[in-house]
Amino acid sequence: MMPRWKGKGSQAKANADPMSKIVSQLQSSLIQSETRGLLSSCSVLVEVDAELADLLNRSCFGRPRNTAQENKQWFQLDMEEAFYLCFSLKCLKVIGEDGYIKSNEELWDYLKSKKPVFPISYKVYSHLRHKNWVVRSGLQYGVDFVAYRHHPALVHSEYAVLVLSEGDNDLNGRLRVWSDVHCTVRLCGSVAKTLLTVIVNSNNQGANSPSCLEHYTVEEQTIKRWNPERSREDQTGPKNGTKKV
């Protein structure tokens, strides 16, 4: 499936301002400003100025949240987004409810307590982000994530991403029977997305600390409906004029 750009000139804009460059600018800005996030249940709130808000928006991390405080701007980061900035990019510190900065290990344990499959979902999120895909929640499509080639304002998402893991567990229950596969693929087709399953193998490593991620491996698989009209070879009629089907 080819990328579906939104409007004339969108592809040129994306090529001129690659996502890797924007994320690098965000990383530098967060480090220089020593930005702190506030842990709030299953998300992290970050107070930002206009410049940082622009970078967060352009790099597609978090979403702006309106407050009664006119002179303050806040962005709300999902679990995977916040931990990616903390652990992978090392440009954000998160303050817990006790008022102290949480270490990566403490934040890891907290996020696991809120979302038991967090180690697996984070591995997939970071895997795609490292490849410069923009990753957003796929809840509205019944999947874990959706992946964009660039900013959603410039291009439609290409992949609907399902997170699976090696072994027999709840994560794999969604595609255990053929009807689930069929329904999911049909849904993806109706919204012009390719179903991408990303299977995580823990290689018998536990999830006691984020260091386990180094040992996790991923395997990507795309699942598409087979269209016989597109897939069959062009047929030409034999010399005697009869039609070959």
Secondary structure, DSSP 8 states (H G I E B T S, - for coil): ----BSSTTHHHHHHHS-HHHHHHHHHHHHHHHT-EEEEETTEEEEEE-HHHHHHHHHHT-SEEE--S-TT-EEEEE-HHHHHIIIIIS---EEE-TTSSB--HHHHHHHHHHH-TTHHHHHHHHHHHHHTT-EEEE-GGGTSSEEEESS-TTTB---EEEEEEESSSSGGGGGGSSHHHHHHHHHHHHHTT-EEEEEEEE-TT---SSGGGGGG-EEEEEEE----HHHHS------TTS----
